[in-house]
């Protein structure tokens, strides 16, 4: 693995979504300010985070089995095994995986934990999704944009309020990818947890973290012009390909995988 920037300063006095998510997944790479936000969330949030992570495992394995060997993971978060590259490189040892995140604290953990197969390639880039042109420039130096790429945006677009136009950001990223590439996306919602109304937003607001939970109708436009893979845009507990879906549990995430025409 290589990294592309020197270590930026880590501010442990302010919570960050990547570290809160690490705490929700039972990780140890977080600080008291992150734990405070996590503990203020509804108890079932931890199970929802795990179910979202399980969707990622199934989705990237399916893509690797169907010929995709390049992955661009934006908003990767702190590495939690099994990581994306471990899944895809176990199936395609030559796969190339580029992780990107805006949290400086992700970098040292990425250097320690993101080890590629000898035949493949794993890289981490410190970058912000709000600057898609810079992301594409970095990624284009590491991935071959003449061949299909799987772009993953997992559990991060809900941290972009409407005035930052997340739909346009996704369109810009998708437009740069060649035909037969894929978009893998998950987005937080309270559609199946109406009793959470106001509670999740209030917890993140305490940490000055913007949060925009979206309904199914508001998540659908992220896939506009793309060909959704069956079963379509569904909850995280309903997306299965190679085995029958178990009885769905309530989910706080909508997920989907779509092919770029």
C-alpha positions as CSV (number, residue, x, y, z in Angstrom):
1,X,0.0,0.0,0.0
2,X,1.0,3.6,-0.6
3,X,-0.3,6.9,0.8
4,X,-0.3,10.1,-1.0
5,X,0.0,12.8,1.7
6,X,1.9,13.6,4.9
7,X,0.0,13.1,8.1
8,X,-2.4,16.0,8.6
9,X,-3.0,17.2,12.2
10,X,-5.7,15.1,14.0
11,X,-8.1,17.2,16.2
12,X,-9.3,14.9,19.0
13,X,-11.4,17.7,20.5
14,X,-14.0,17.4,17.8
15,X,-16.0,14.3,16.8
16,X,-15.8,13.0,13.2
17,X,-18.3,10.7,11.4
18,X,-15.6,8.2,10.5
19,X,-14.7,7.7,14.2
20,X,-18.3,7.6,15.3
21,X,-19.0,4.9,12.8
22,X,-15.9,3.0,14.0
23,X,-17.4,3.1,17.5
24,X,-20.7,1.9,16.3
25,X,-19.0,-1.0,14.7
26,X,-17.2,-1.9,17.9
27,X,-13.9,-0.4,16.8
28,X,-11.2,1.1,19.1
29,X,-10.0,3.9,16.9
30,X,-12.1,6.7,18.3
31,X,-12.1,9.2,21.1
32,X,-14.3,10.3,24.0
33,X,-15.9,13.0,21.8
34,X,-16.9,10.4,19.2
35,X,-18.1,8.0,21.9
36,X,-20.3,10.7,23.4
37,X,-22.2,11.1,20.1
38,X,-22.5,7.3,19.6
39,X,-23.9,6.8,23.1
40,X,-26.5,9.5,22.4
41,X,-27.8,7.6,19.4
42,X,-30.7,5.0,19.7
43,X,-29.3,1.7,20.8
44,X,-30.3,-0.1,17.6
45,X,-28.0,2.2,15.6
46,X,-25.1,-0.1,16.3
47,X,-26.9,-3.0,14.7
48,X,-27.9,-0.9,11.7
49,X,-24.2,0.1,11.2
50,X,-23.3,-3.6,11.2
51,X,-26.0,-4.4,8.7
52,X,-24.8,-1.6,6.4
53,X,-21.3,-3.0,6.6
54,X,-22.6,-6.5,5.7
55,X,-24.2,-5.1,2.6
56,X,-20.9,-3.7,1.5
57,X,-19.3,-7.1,1.9
58,X,-22.0,-8.8,-0.3
59,X,-22.0,-6.0,-2.9
60,X,-18.3,-5.8,-3.6
61,X,-17.9,-9.6,-3.5
62,X,-20.7,-9.9,-6.2
63,X,-18.9,-7.2,-8.3
64,X,-15.6,-8.9,-8.0
65,X,-17.1,-12.2,-9.1
66,X,-18.6,-10.5,-12.1
67,X,-15.4,-9.1,-13.4
68,X,-14.8,-5.8,-11.6
69,X,-11.2,-5.4,-10.5
70,X,-11.0,-1.7,-9.7
71,X,-12.7,0.0,-6.7
72,X,-12.8,3.6,-5.6
73,X,-14.2,3.9,-2.1
74,X,-15.0,7.5,-1.1
75,X,-15.6,8.1,2.6
76,X,-13.9,4.8,3.5
77,X,-13.7,5.4,7.2
78,X,-11.3,3.7,9.6
79,X,-10.4,0.2,8.4
80,X,-12.6,-2.5,9.9
81,X,-11.8,-6.1,9.0
82,X,-12.7,-7.6,6.6
83,X,-11.9,-4.5,4.6
84,X,-13.1,-4.0,1.0
85,X,-9.7,-4.9,-0.5
86,X,-9.5,-8.0,1.6
87,X,-12.9,-9.2,0.2
88,X,-12.2,-8.3,-3.5
89,X,-8.6,-9.4,-3.5
90,X,-9.5,-12.8,-2.0
91,X,-11.6,-13.3,-5.2
92,X,-9.4,-11.3,-7.6
93,X,-5.8,-11.0,-6.3
94,X,-4.9,-8.4,-8.9
95,X,-7.7,-6.0,-7.9
96,X,-6.8,-2.4,-7.3
97,X,-8.6,-0.5,-4.5
98,X,-8.3,3.2,-3.7
99,X,-9.7,4.4,-0.5
100,X,-10.4,8.1,0.2
101,X,-11.5,9.9,3.4
102,X,-11.4,13.4,4.7
103,X,-10.7,12.5,8.3
104,X,-6.9,12.8,9.1
105,X,-7.2,10.1,11.8
106,X,-8.0,7.5,9.1
107,X,-4.5,7.8,7.6
108,X,-2.3,6.2,10.2
109,X,-4.7,3.3,10.6
110,X,-4.9,2.9,6.9
111,X,-1.1,2.7,6.7
112,X,-1.0,0.0,9.3
113,X,-4.0,-2.1,8.2
114,X,-4.5,-1.7,4.5
115,X,-2.0,-4.2,3.1
116,X,-2.5,-5.3,-0.5
117,X,-1.9,-8.7,-2.1
118,X,1.5,-8.8,-4.0
119,X,-0.4,-8.9,-7.3
120,X,-2.9,-6.2,-6.5
121,X,-2.8,-2.5,-5.3
122,X,-4.2,-0.7,-2.3
123,X,-3.9,3.0,-1.8
124,X,-5.3,5.7,0.6
125,X,-5.8,9.3,-0.4
126,X,-6.8,12.1,2.0
127,X,-9.5,13.9,0.1
128,X,-13.0,15.4,0.5
129,X,-16.0,14.3,-1.4
130,X,-17.0,18.0,-1.8
131,X,-14.1,18.3,-4.3
132,X,-15.0,15.7,-6.9
133,X,-12.6,17.1,-9.5
134,X,-9.6,16.6,-7.1
135,X,-10.8,13.1,-6.2
136,X,-11.0,12.1,-9.9
137,X,-7.6,13.5,-10.5
138,X,-6.1,11.5,-7.7
139,X,-8.0,8.3,-8.6
140,X,-7.1,8.7,-12.3
141,X,-3.5,8.4,-11.4
142,X,-4.1,5.1,-9.7
143,X,-6.9,3.4,-11.6
144,X,-7.4,2.9,-15.3
145,X,-10.5,4.9,-16.2
146,X,-10.5,3.2,-19.6
147,X,-11.9,0.1,-17.8
148,X,-14.8,-0.3,-15.5
149,X,-14.5,1.0,-11.9
150,X,-16.8,0.3,-8.9
151,X,-17.4,3.6,-7.1
152,X,-18.6,3.2,-3.6
153,X,-20.3,5.9,-1.5
154,X,-21.3,4.1,1.7
155,X,-22.9,5.8,4.7
156,X,-21.5,9.2,3.9
157,X,-23.9,11.2,1.6
158,X,-26.2,11.9,4.5
159,X,-23.5,14.1,5.9
160,X,-23.9,16.4,3.0
161,X,-26.8,18.9,3.4
162,X,-28.9,19.9,0.5
163,X,-27.1,23.2,0.0
164,X,-23.9,21.3,-0.8
165,X,-25.8,19.5,-3.7
166,X,-24.8,15.9,-3.1
167,X,-26.7,14.9,-6.2
168,X,-24.5,17.0,-8.4
169,X,-21.4,15.6,-6.7
170,X,-22.5,12.0,-7.4
171,X,-23.4,12.9,-11.0
172,X,-19.9,14.4,-11.5
173,X,-18.2,11.3,-10.2
174,X,-20.4,8.9,-12.1
175,X,-20.0,10.9,-15.4
176,X,-16.2,10.4,-15.2
177,X,-16.4,6.6,-15.2
178,X,-16.5,4.4,-18.3
179,X,-19.5,2.4,-19.4
180,X,-20.1,-0.8,-17.4
181,X,-18.8,0.8,-14.2
182,X,-20.9,0.5,-11.1
183,X,-22.2,2.8,-8.3
184,X,-22.5,1.2,-4.9
185,X,-24.4,3.4,-2.5
186,X,-25.9,3.4,1.0
187,X,-27.7,6.2,2.7
188,X,-29.1,6.7,6.2
189,X,-32.9,7.1,6.7
190,X,-35.5,6.8,9.4
191,X,-38.3,5.6,7.1
192,X,-38.3,2.3,9.0
193,X,-37.6,4.0,12.4
194,X,-40.1,6.8,12.7
195,X,-39.7,6.7,16.5
196,X,-36.2,8.1,15.9
197,X,-37.5,11.4,14.4
198,X,-35.3,14.2,15.7
199,X,-33.2,12.0,17.9
200,X,-30.4,11.1,15.5
201,X,-30.1,14.6,14.1
202,X,-30.0,16.0,17.6
203,X,-27.1,13.7,18.6
204,X,-25.0,14.7,15.7
205,X,-25.9,18.3,16.1
206,X,-24.3,18.2,19.5
207,X,-21.0,17.5,17.7
208,X,-21.7,20.2,15.1
209,X,-21.9,17.5,12.4
210,X,-24.5,18.2,9.7
211,X,-26.9,15.3,9.1
212,X,-29.5,15.0,6.4
213,X,-31.5,11.8,6.7
214,X,-33.4,11.2,3.4
215,X,-36.5,9.2,2.4
216,X,-36.5,6.6,-0.3
217,X,-37.8,9.2,-2.7
218,X,-34.9,11.4,-1.9
219,X,-32.3,8.7,-2.3
220,X,-33.7,7.5,-5.7
221,X,-32.3,10.5,-7.7
222,X,-28.7,9.4,-6.8
223,X,-29.3,6.6,-9.3
224,X,-30.9,8.7,-12.0
225,X,-29.8,7.5,-15.5
226,X,-28.3,4.3,-14.1
227,X,-29.4,0.7,-14.4
228,X,-30.2,-0.6,-10.9
229,X,-29.2,-4.2,-10.3
230,X,-32.0,-6.4,-8.8
231,X,-33.4,-6.2,-6.2
232,X,-33.1,-2.4,-6.8
233,X,-33.1,0.3,-4.2
234,X,-34.0,-1.6,-1.0
235,X,-33.1,-1.6,2.7
236,X,-29.7,-3.0,3.7
237,X,-31.2,-6.2,4.9
238,X,-32.9,-6.9,1.6
239,X,-29.9,-6.7,-0.8
240,X,-28.8,-10.3,-1.7
241,X,-27.6,-11.9,-4.9
242,X,-26.2,-15.4,-4.4
243,X,-28.4,-16.6,-1.6
244,X,-32.1,-16.1,-0.6
245,X,-32.6,-13.0,1.5
246,X,-33.4,-13.8,5.1
247,X,-36.5,-12.3,6.7
248,X,-35.6,-8.6,6.6
249,X,-34.9,-6.7,9.8
250,X,-35.7,-3.1,10.1
251,X,-32.9,-1.0,8.6
252,X,-31.7,2.6,8.8
253,X,-30.1,2.4,5.4
254,X,-31.3,2.4,1.8
255,X,-28.8,0.6,-0.5
256,X,-28.4,0.0,-4.1
257,X,-25.9,-1.1,-6.8
258,X,-26.3,0.3,-10.3
259,X,-24.5,-0.2,-13.6
260,X,-23.4,2.9,-15.5
261,X,-24.7,2.5,-19.2
